[in-house]
Amino acid sequence: ASSVVFRPRQNRRNLASWPKVRPRRVRVVSMDVTGTMVSFSGRLEDHYAESARRCGVVGVSSVSDRIAGSFKEAYDETCERHPCFGGSDLTAKDWWRRCVTRSFELSGVDMTDAEAERVFQRVYSTFGSHAAYKAFPDAMPFLRWARRNGVVCGVLSNADERYGDSILPMLGLIDELSFLCFSKDLGVQKPDPRAFQAILKEAEPWLPRGAVEHEELIPSDILHVGNDYRKDFEGARSSGMHAVLLDRYDEHDLADEWRRRGAPVFKDLLDVVEFLGRSGTKLG
Protein backbone atom coordinates (compact mmCIF):
# COMPACT_ATOMS: atom_id res chain seq x y z
CA ALA A 1 0.00 0.00 0.00
CA SER A 2 2.03 2.93 -1.19
CA SER A 3 1.09 6.53 -1.49
CA VAL A 4 1.04 6.69 -5.24
CA VAL A 5 -0.39 3.41 -6.38
CA PHE A 6 -3.33 5.40 -7.79
CA ARG A 7 -2.61 8.08 -10.38
CA PRO A 8 -5.71 10.26 -10.75
CA ARG A 9 -6.67 11.87 -14.03
CA GLN A 10 -5.82 15.53 -14.17
CA ASN A 11 -8.41 18.13 -15.08
CA ARG A 12 -6.99 19.99 -18.06
CA ARG A 13 -9.42 22.88 -17.67
CA ASN A 14 -7.75 23.87 -14.41
CA LEU A 15 -4.27 24.22 -15.92
CA ALA A 16 -2.69 27.68 -16.01
CA SER A 17 -0.13 28.82 -18.59
CA TRP A 18 3.51 29.60 -17.85
CA PRO A 19 6.21 31.27 -19.96
CA LYS A 20 8.77 28.83 -21.30
CA VAL A 21 12.17 29.24 -19.68
CA ARG A 22 15.38 27.22 -19.79
CA PRO A 23 17.50 26.80 -16.69
CA ARG A 24 20.83 28.64 -16.80
CA ARG A 25 22.24 26.57 -13.97
CA VAL A 26 21.15 23.41 -12.13
CA ARG A 27 22.78 22.51 -8.82
CA VAL A 28 19.96 20.36 -7.42
CA VAL A 29 17.42 18.01 -8.98
CA SER A 30 14.38 17.04 -6.92
CA MET A 31 12.27 14.18 -8.18
CA ASP A 32 8.86 12.66 -7.70
CA VAL A 33 8.93 8.89 -7.20
CA THR A 34 6.18 6.83 -8.86
CA GLY A 35 5.84 7.69 -12.52
CA THR A 36 9.20 9.44 -12.48
CA MET A 37 11.85 7.08 -11.08
CA VAL A 38 9.70 4.09 -10.19
CA SER A 39 6.99 2.21 -12.06
CA PHE A 40 4.01 0.53 -10.44
CA SER A 41 3.84 -3.13 -11.49
CA GLY A 42 0.56 -4.87 -12.24
CA ARG A 43 -2.95 -3.69 -11.49
CA LEU A 44 -3.90 -2.53 -8.02
CA GLU A 45 -7.17 -4.46 -8.07
CA ASP A 46 -5.33 -7.68 -8.92
CA HIS A 47 -2.91 -7.26 -6.01
CA TYR A 48 -5.78 -6.54 -3.61
CA ALA A 49 -7.97 -9.40 -4.84
CA GLU A 50 -5.11 -11.90 -4.77
CA SER A 51 -4.26 -10.89 -1.20
CA ALA A 52 -7.86 -11.51 -0.15
CA ARG A 53 -8.03 -14.87 -1.95
CA ARG A 54 -4.79 -16.03 -0.31
CA CYS A 55 -6.33 -15.20 3.07
CA GLY A 56 -9.34 -17.38 2.31
CA VAL A 57 -11.86 -14.60 1.73
CA VAL A 58 -14.73 -15.90 -0.40
CA GLY A 59 -16.53 -13.97 -3.12
CA VAL A 60 -13.73 -11.55 -3.87
CA SER A 61 -13.40 -12.67 -7.52
CA SER A 62 -16.90 -11.41 -8.32
CA VAL A 63 -16.12 -7.87 -7.16
CA SER A 64 -12.45 -7.54 -8.15
CA ASP A 65 -13.27 -5.15 -10.99
CA ARG A 66 -14.83 -2.76 -8.47
CA ILE A 67 -11.71 -2.52 -6.34
CA ALA A 68 -9.90 0.13 -8.40
CA GLY A 69 -12.82 2.57 -8.16
CA SER A 70 -13.39 1.71 -4.52
CA PHE A 71 -9.71 2.32 -3.79
CA LYS A 72 -9.87 5.79 -5.34
CA GLU A 73 -12.88 6.65 -3.20
CA ALA A 74 -11.27 5.23 -0.06
CA TYR A 75 -7.95 6.95 -0.81
CA ASP A 76 -9.59 10.35 -1.30
CA GLU A 77 -11.72 9.84 1.81
CA THR A 78 -8.73 8.88 3.96
CA CYS A 79 -6.67 11.78 2.59
CA GLU A 80 -9.43 14.20 3.50
CA ARG A 81 -9.82 12.84 7.02
CA HIS A 82 -6.11 12.38 7.69
CA PRO A 83 -4.01 14.62 5.42
CA CYS A 84 -0.34 13.88 4.71
CA PHE A 85 -0.81 10.18 5.50
CA GLY A 86 -1.77 10.97 9.06
CA GLY A 87 0.99 13.49 9.73
CA SER A 88 1.93 13.23 13.38
CA ASP A 89 -1.47 11.78 14.37
CA LEU A 90 -1.30 8.35 12.67
CA THR A 91 1.50 6.04 11.65
CA ALA A 92 1.72 5.44 7.91
CA LYS A 93 0.76 1.81 8.48
CA ASP A 94 -2.36 2.79 10.40
CA TRP A 95 -3.26 5.25 7.64
CA TRP A 96 -2.98 2.52 5.02
CA ARG A 97 -4.89 0.07 7.23
CA ARG A 98 -7.87 2.44 7.16
CA CYS A 99 -7.57 3.01 3.42
CA VAL A 100 -7.20 -0.65 2.45
CA THR A 101 -9.97 -1.85 4.77
CA ARG A 102 -12.29 0.85 3.46
CA SER A 103 -11.47 -0.11 -0.14
CA PHE A 104 -12.74 -3.63 0.46
CA GLU A 105 -15.81 -2.34 2.31
CA LEU A 106 -16.75 -0.12 -0.61
CA SER A 107 -16.24 -3.02 -3.00
CA GLY A 108 -18.81 -5.07 -1.10
CA VAL A 109 -16.37 -7.64 0.29
CA ASP A 110 -17.67 -9.05 3.57
CA MET A 111 -14.89 -9.85 6.06
CA THR A 112 -14.58 -10.32 9.79
CA ASP A 113 -12.21 -7.99 11.64
CA ALA A 114 -9.66 -10.80 11.85
CA GLU A 115 -9.90 -11.49 8.12
CA ALA A 116 -9.64 -7.79 7.31
CA GLU A 117 -6.46 -7.51 9.35
CA ARG A 118 -4.88 -10.55 7.67
CA VAL A 119 -5.75 -9.20 4.23
CA PHE A 120 -4.36 -5.77 5.10
CA GLN A 121 -1.07 -7.24 6.31
CA ARG A 122 -0.68 -9.13 3.04
CA VAL A 123 -1.56 -6.08 0.94
CA TYR A 124 0.83 -3.92 2.93
CA SER A 125 3.64 -6.44 2.45
CA THR A 126 2.96 -6.70 -1.28
CA PHE A 127 3.26 -2.94 -1.69
CA GLY A 128 6.66 -2.98 -0.07
CA SER A 129 8.03 -5.61 -2.44
CA HIS A 130 9.24 -6.19 -5.99
CA ALA A 131 5.76 -7.51 -6.79
CA ALA A 132 4.44 -3.95 -6.87
CA TYR A 133 7.38 -1.76 -7.91
CA LYS A 134 10.28 -1.63 -10.30
CA ALA A 135 12.74 1.12 -11.17
CA PHE A 136 12.56 2.64 -14.63
CA PRO A 137 15.69 1.57 -16.55
CA ASP A 138 16.85 5.17 -17.01
CA ALA A 139 16.58 6.12 -13.31
CA MET A 140 19.97 4.86 -12.16
CA PRO A 141 21.88 6.15 -15.22
CA PHE A 142 20.33 9.58 -14.68
CA LEU A 143 21.24 9.67 -10.99
CA ARG A 144 24.81 8.62 -11.73
CA TRP A 145 25.09 11.21 -14.50
CA ALA A 146 23.94 13.88 -12.05
CA ARG A 147 26.49 12.84 -9.42
CA ARG A 148 29.33 12.86 -11.96
CA ASN A 149 28.39 16.42 -12.86
CA GLY A 150 28.19 17.68 -9.29
CA VAL A 151 24.38 17.84 -9.20
CA VAL A 152 22.68 16.85 -5.94
CA CYS A 153 19.62 14.62 -6.38
CA GLY A 154 16.82 13.92 -3.95
CA VAL A 155 13.12 13.21 -3.59
CA LEU A 156 10.10 15.44 -3.07
CA SER A 157 6.99 13.28 -3.01
CA ASN A 158 3.46 13.27 -1.68
CA ALA A 159 4.15 10.00 0.08
CA ASP A 160 4.94 8.40 3.39
CA GLU A 161 8.37 7.49 4.67
CA ARG A 162 8.22 3.86 3.53
CA TYR A 163 9.62 4.91 0.16
CA GLY A 164 12.82 5.94 1.90
CA ASP A 165 12.78 3.14 4.45
CA SER A 166 12.20 0.20 2.12
CA ILE A 167 11.07 0.76 -1.48
CA LEU A 168 13.91 2.94 -2.80
CA PRO A 169 16.57 0.84 -0.99
CA MET A 170 14.96 -2.35 -2.34
CA LEU A 171 15.20 -0.96 -5.88
CA GLY A 172 18.84 0.05 -5.41
CA LEU A 173 18.26 3.79 -5.83
CA ILE A 174 18.75 5.09 -2.31
CA ASP A 175 22.55 5.44 -2.43
CA GLU A 176 22.31 7.94 -5.27
CA LEU A 177 19.80 10.16 -3.43
CA SER A 178 21.08 12.77 -0.98
CA PHE A 179 17.83 14.06 0.51
CA LEU A 180 14.31 12.67 0.99
CA CYS A 181 11.32 14.96 1.48
CA PHE A 182 8.01 13.17 2.03
CA SER A 183 4.70 14.87 2.75
CA LYS A 184 4.17 12.58 5.74
CA ASP A 185 7.25 14.09 7.41
CA LEU A 186 6.80 17.64 6.12
CA GLY A 187 3.14 17.96 7.10
CA VAL A 188 2.41 19.63 3.75
CA GLN A 189 1.95 18.31 0.22
CA LYS A 190 2.84 19.49 -3.26
CA PRO A 191 1.96 21.96 -4.69
CA ASP A 192 2.18 23.81 -1.35
CA PRO A 193 5.20 26.17 -1.58
CA ARG A 194 6.35 24.97 1.84
CA ALA A 195 6.97 21.52 0.38
CA PHE A 196 9.26 22.98 -2.28
CA GLN A 197 10.98 25.27 0.22
CA ALA A 198 12.02 22.14 2.11
CA ILE A 199 14.30 21.27 -0.81
CA LEU A 200 16.44 24.34 -0.14
CA LYS A 201 17.02 23.30 3.45
CA GLU A 202 17.54 19.60 2.81
CA ALA A 203 19.75 19.89 -0.29
CA GLU A 204 22.11 22.67 0.81
CA PRO A 205 24.34 20.53 3.10
CA TRP A 206 24.99 18.12 0.21
CA LEU A 207 26.25 20.71 -2.28
CA PRO A 208 29.84 20.22 -3.44
CA ARG A 209 32.21 22.63 -1.72
CA GLY A 210 34.53 24.26 -4.23
CA ALA A 211 36.20 27.60 -4.62
CA VAL A 212 33.01 29.47 -3.72
CA GLU A 213 32.59 28.17 -0.19
CA HIS A 214 29.46 30.06 0.83
CA GLU A 215 27.49 30.28 -2.41
CA GLU A 216 23.86 30.23 -1.34
CA LEU A 217 21.44 27.80 -2.95
CA ILE A 218 18.60 29.73 -4.58
CA PRO A 219 15.31 28.41 -6.03
CA SER A 220 16.36 28.95 -9.64
CA ASP A 221 19.27 26.53 -9.08
CA ILE A 222 16.75 23.70 -8.60
CA LEU A 223 15.11 21.56 -11.26
CA HIS A 224 12.09 19.52 -10.21
CA VAL A 225 11.12 16.46 -12.27
CA GLY A 226 7.65 14.97 -11.93
CA ASN A 227 4.56 13.79 -13.79
CA ASP A 228 1.73 15.98 -12.51
CA TYR A 229 1.16 19.47 -13.93
CA ARG A 230 -0.42 21.05 -10.86
CA LYS A 231 1.56 19.32 -8.13
CA ASP A 232 4.95 19.15 -9.80
CA PHE A 233 5.19 21.80 -12.52
CA GLU A 234 3.04 24.58 -11.11
CA GLY A 235 4.22 23.90 -7.58
CA ALA A 236 7.86 24.21 -8.56
CA ARG A 237 7.44 27.21 -10.86
CA SER A 238 5.36 29.05 -8.26
CA SER A 239 8.29 28.57 -5.87
CA GLY A 240 10.82 30.07 -8.30
CA MET A 241 12.24 26.72 -9.42
CA HIS A 242 12.51 25.11 -12.82
CA ALA A 243 10.45 22.05 -13.66
CA VAL A 244 9.98 19.42 -16.35
CA LEU A 245 7.38 16.69 -16.66
CA LEU A 246 7.64 13.09 -17.84
CA ASP A 247 4.99 11.39 -19.96
CA ARG A 248 5.89 7.83 -18.99
CA TYR A 249 2.51 6.34 -19.87
CA ASP A 250 1.94 7.75 -23.38
CA GLU A 251 -0.86 10.08 -22.35
CA HIS A 252 -0.43 12.06 -25.55
CA ASP A 253 -3.41 14.42 -25.26
CA LEU A 254 -2.53 15.34 -21.70
CA ALA A 255 1.16 15.77 -22.54
CA ASP A 256 0.26 18.07 -25.46
CA GLU A 257 -1.85 20.15 -23.09
CA TRP A 258 1.06 20.37 -20.63
CA ARG A 259 3.30 21.61 -23.44
CA ARG A 260 0.70 24.15 -24.55
CA ARG A 261 0.63 25.42 -20.97
CA GLY A 262 4.39 25.97 -20.96
CA ALA A 263 5.79 22.77 -19.48
CA PRO A 264 8.75 20.98 -21.06
CA VAL A 265 7.55 17.37 -21.41
CA PHE A 266 9.79 14.38 -22.09
CA LYS A 267 9.46 10.63 -22.44
CA ASP A 268 12.21 9.74 -19.99
CA LEU A 269 15.09 11.05 -17.89
CA LEU A 270 17.63 10.69 -20.67
CA ASP A 271 15.59 13.21 -22.65
CA VAL A 272 15.98 15.55 -19.67
CA VAL A 273 19.77 15.18 -19.92
CA GLU A 274 19.61 16.10 -23.62
CA PHE A 275 17.34 19.07 -22.86
CA LEU A 276 19.83 20.47 -20.35
CA GLY A 277 22.64 19.97 -22.85
CA ARG A 278 20.77 21.76 -25.64
CA SER A 279 19.93 24.57 -23.23
CA GLY A 280 23.58 25.12 -22.37
CA THR A 281 22.74 24.67 -18.69
CA LYS A 282 25.66 24.92 -16.28
CA LEU A 283 25.70 21.93 -13.98
CA GLY A 284 26.77 21.89 -10.33
C-alpha positions, 0 to 999 in steps of 0.5 A: 500500500504505497502513497502513489499506487493510484494516479488520478486523471488531471483536469486539463481545464484547471491548468494555467499557462507559464512562460517557457524558460530554460535553466541557466544553472542546475545545482539540485534536482528534486524528483517525484517517485512513482511515474518518475523514477519508479513504475508501479507493477501490475494492477492494483485491483489484482494485487488486492484481490489476490491478497484476499483470496490467499487469506481465504476470503470468499466472493472476492473474484466477483467484485475484483473489478470494483476494487480500483474505483473503490480504492480511489474513493477510499484513498480520497476519503482517507486523505481528507480525514487524515491529510499527509498520511496521518501526519503526526497523528497516525502512523503510515501503516495505520493510515494505510490500514484504514484506506485498504480496509475501506477499499474492500468495504466499498467493494462489497467484500464481507470480512470479519475484523480478523480477516480484514487484518490478515488481508491488510497485512498481506496487501501492505507487504505486497506494496513494499516488495518487488511484486508492486514496484520496479525502477525505470531503466533510465533512473539509475543512469540519470542519478549517476550522470547527475552525481558525476556532474556535481548535481545533488539529487533527492526526492520530493513526493506526496508519500509516506516514509516507507519509500525511503525506508524500504522501497527505494533501498529495495530498488537500489536507488537510495545510495544515489539520493542525498535528501528525501522529502516526504509529505508525511514528514513535512506535514504539507503536500505538493503543490504547497510552496512549503513543500518545495521550500524544504528542498532548499534546506535539505539539499544545501548541506549536500552541495559540493564545496569548491572555490566558492565556499558560501554560495547560497542555494537559490530556487532557480538553481533547482530543477524539479522532475515529476509527472503531474502538472499542478503538483509538480510543474506549477508547484515548482514554478510558483516557488521560483524553481525550474520544472519538467514533466515526464509522460511515462505512460503515453498520455499524448493528449494530456502531454500536449496540453502540458506543453501548450501550458508551458511545461517541457515534457519528455518521455524519460530522464535521458531526454531531460539530460539532452534538454539540459545539454541543448539549453547550455545549462551549467551543472553543479 
